[in-house]
Amino acid sequence: MERKSKYAGLAIALGAALGAVAGVLAGNVGVWLAIGIAIGVAIGASLRPKRPACPECAAMHRAHEAVRRSS
């Protein structure tokens, strides 16, 4: 299971808030709220830590995660 960024919820909430503000200003809250949430999800997904590129680093990180899960 992939760990989510601790800032993902914050990004979604911020996107929803900005979408609600834009919706009030534009007069169509439903559409802009949905757009704001989608933008927040995209920002939250981009804040996830990147995977290592080399296979040796990936093996080391998998072993480290296994030790962290067992304790």
C-alpha contacts under 8 A as a table, 3 or more apart, distances in Angstrom:
res1	aa1	res2	aa2	distance
4	K	8	A	7.01
4	K	48	R	6.65
5	S	8	A	5.34
5	S	44	G	7.06
5	S	45	A	7.52
5	S	47	L	6.38
5	S	48	R	5.01
5	S	49	P	7.36
6	K	9	G	7.04
6	K	10	L	7.99
7	Y	10	L	5.13
7	Y	11	A	6.12
7	Y	44	G	6.30
7	Y	47	L	7.12
8	A	11	A	5.12
8	A	12	I	6.25
8	A	40	G	7.87
8	A	41	V	7.07
8	A	43	I	7.52
8	A	44	G	3.98
8	A	45	A	6.68
8	A	47	L	7.27
9	G	12	I	5.11
9	G	13	A	6.14
9	G	44	G	7.15
10	L	13	A	5.11
10	L	14	L	6.04
10	L	44	G	7.73
11	A	14	L	5.06
11	A	15	G	6.06
11	A	40	G	4.83
11	A	41	V	6.79
11	A	43	I	6.12
11	A	44	G	5.20
12	I	15	G	5.07
12	I	16	A	6.12
12	I	36	G	7.96
12	I	37	I	5.65
12	I	38	A	7.79
12	I	39	I	7.58
12	I	40	G	3.98
12	I	41	V	5.40
12	I	43	I	7.78
12	I	44	G	6.70
13	A	16	A	5.05
13	A	17	A	6.14
13	A	37	I	7.42
13	A	40	G	6.98
14	L	17	A	5.09
14	L	18	L	6.16
14	L	40	G	6.54
15	G	18	L	5.16
15	G	19	G	5.96
15	G	36	G	4.38
15	G	37	I	5.04
15	G	38	A	7.40
15	G	39	I	5.86
15	G	40	G	4.23
15	G	41	V	7.81
16	A	19	G	4.99
16	A	20	A	6.07
16	A	33	L	5.66
16	A	34	A	7.46
16	A	36	G	4.81
16	A	37	I	4.74
16	A	40	G	6.96
17	A	20	A	5.11
17	A	21	V	6.29
17	A	33	L	7.70
17	A	36	G	7.29
18	L	21	V	5.12
18	L	22	A	6.14
18	L	33	L	7.81
18	L	36	G	6.10
19	G	22	A	5.07
19	G	23	G	5.93
19	G	29	V	7.59
19	G	32	W	4.82
19	G	33	L	4.31
19	G	34	A	7.11
19	G	35	I	6.34
19	G	36	G	4.02
19	G	37	I	7.05
20	A	23	G	4.91
20	A	24	V	6.18
20	A	29	V	5.87
20	A	32	W	6.33
20	A	33	L	5.01
20	A	36	G	7.39
21	V	24	V	5.21
21	V	25	L	6.29
22	A	25	L	5.10
22	A	26	A	5.98
22	A	29	V	7.47
22	A	32	W	6.26
22	A	33	L	7.97
23	G	26	A	5.04
23	G	27	G	5.60
23	G	28	N	4.91
23	G	29	V	3.81
23	G	30	G	7.05
23	G	31	V	7.16
23	G	32	W	4.85
23	G	33	L	6.52
24	V	27	G	5.12
24	V	28	N	6.54
24	V	29	V	5.68
26	A	29	V	7.61
28	N	31	V	6.05
28	N	32	W	6.59
29	V	32	W	5.34
29	V	33	L	5.75
30	G	33	L	5.26
30	G	34	A	6.35
31	V	34	A	5.30
31	V	35	I	6.28
32	W	35	I	4.89
32	W	36	G	5.96
33	L	36	G	5.03
33	L	37	I	6.22
34	A	37	I	5.17
34	A	38	A	6.22
35	I	38	A	5.09
35	I	39	I	6.20
36	G	39	I	5.08
36	G	40	G	6.12
37	I	40	G	4.92
37	I	41	V	6.16
38	A	41	V	5.11
38	A	42	A	6.29
39	I	42	A	5.08
39	I	43	I	6.20
40	G	43	I	5.07
40	G	44	G	6.01
41	V	44	G	5.04
41	V	45	A	6.06
42	A	45	A	5.16
42	A	46	S	6.24
43	I	46	S	5.13
43	I	47	L	6.47
44	G	47	L	5.28
44	G	48	R	7.13
45	A	48	R	5.67
51	R	58	A	7.54
52	P	55	P	7.73
52	P	57	C	6.01
52	P	58	A	5.65
53	A	57	C	7.35
53	A	58	A	7.27
54	C	57	C	5.48
54	C	58	A	6.35
55	P	58	A	4.96
55	P	59	A	6.16
56	E	59	A	5.23
56	E	60	M	6.30
57	C	60	M	5.04
57	C	61	H	6.14
58	A	61	H	5.13
58	A	62	R	6.15
59	A	62	R	5.14
59	A	63	A	6.26
60	M	63	A	5.22
60	M	64	H	6.21
61	H	64	H	4.94
61	H	65	E	6.11
62	R	65	E	5.13
62	R	66	A	6.21
63	A	66	A	5.10
63	A	67	V	6.37
64	H	67	V	5.21
64	H	68	R	6.29
65	E	68	R	4.99
65	E	69	R	6.12
66	A	69	R	5.17
66	A	70	S	6.26
67	V	70	S	5.26
67	V	71	S	6.49
68	R	71	S	5.48
